[in-house]
């Protein structure tokens, strides 16, 4: 089993967090729910009644968050390997 590249994993987490804020929200449920995350939406924001606090109107799906980070990590590993191969040519 290979070691985990912690720098690349950290970068994948930061890229996922940045994409969550930079990409537009996906609106579902007749405008009641807004979802964010790429490629799988892991953050759901609910349009609730006035007076509710933020913790009652936000849901984070940790399974999709981990899947997003792993997908970006694997893509980064292959991109790094591809770039090293291009430099050799």
Buried (B, 14 or more C-beta within 10 A) or exposed (E): EEEEBEEBBEBBBEBBBEBBEEEEBEEEEEEEBBBBBBEBBBBBBEEEEEEEEEEEBEEEBEEBBEBBBEBBBEEBBEEEEEEEEEEEE
